[in-house]
């Protein structure tokens, strides 16, 4: 990946983590990881639907995005 594409990708990840933080999640975790954990644990129907939508574009996106070492600092679990 060239440097400009890497820069753009890094910005997207930062925006994703920022959105998760605004929604009272762990500031170092992406929304996909957070929703993947919620679906895995059977905690969020809305997350399940969003993950199914994302699955159409990237198979198993939420499951692949789960960061097992993140999520401990979330304020409100979904």
C-alpha positions in Angstrom: 0.0 0.0 0.0 1.4 3.4 -0.9 1.8 6.1 1.6 -1.2 8.2 0.5 -3.5 5.1 0.7 -2.0 4.2 4.1 -2.7 7.8 5.3 -6.3 7.6 4.1 -6.8 4.2 5.7 -5.3 5.5 9.0 -7.7 8.4 8.9 -10.7 6.1 8.4 -9.6 4.0 11.4 -9.2 7.1 13.5 -12.7 8.4 12.6 -14.1 4.9 13.4 -12.5 4.9 16.8 -13.6 8.5 17.4 -17.2 7.6 16.6 -17.0 4.6 19.0 -15.7 7.0 21.7 -18.5 9.4 21.1 -20.9 6.4 21.7 -19.3 5.7 25.1 -17.1 3.0 23.8 -13.4 2.2 24.3 -11.4 4.9 22.6 -8.9 2.4 21.1 -11.6 0.1 19.6 -13.4 0.3 16.3 -17.2 0.2 16.1 -17.0 -3.0 14.1 -15.0 -4.7 16.9 -17.5 -3.5 19.5 -20.5 -4.6 17.5 -18.8 -8.0 16.7 -18.3 -8.6 20.5 -22.0 -7.6 21.2 -23.3 -10.0 18.5 -21.0 -12.8 19.6 -22.3 -12.4 23.2 -25.9 -12.0 22.1 -26.3 -8.5 23.5 -27.5 -6.3 20.6 -30.0 -7.0 17.9 -29.3 -3.7 16.1 -25.6 -4.7 16.0 -26.5 -8.0 14.5 -28.4 -6.3 11.6 -25.6 -3.9 11.0 -23.1 -6.7 10.9 -25.3 -8.6 8.5 -25.3 -5.6 6.2 -21.5 -5.2 6.5 -21.2 -9.0 5.7 -22.6 -8.3 2.2 -19.6 -6.1 1.4 -16.9 -7.9 3.5 -17.8 -11.5 4.7 -17.6 -11.8 8.5 -16.5 -8.2 8.8 -17.5 -7.8 12.4 -16.2 -11.1 13.6 -12.8 -10.5 11.8 -12.7 -7.0 13.4 -13.0 -8.1 17.0 -10.0 -6.9 19.0 -9.7 -9.2 22.0 -7.4 -6.9 23.9 -9.8 -3.9 23.6 -13.2 -3.0 25.1 -12.3 -2.9 28.8 -12.5 0.9 28.8 -16.0 1.2 27.3 -18.4 3.3 29.5 -21.6 1.8 28.2 -21.8 -1.7 26.8 -24.0 -2.4 23.8 
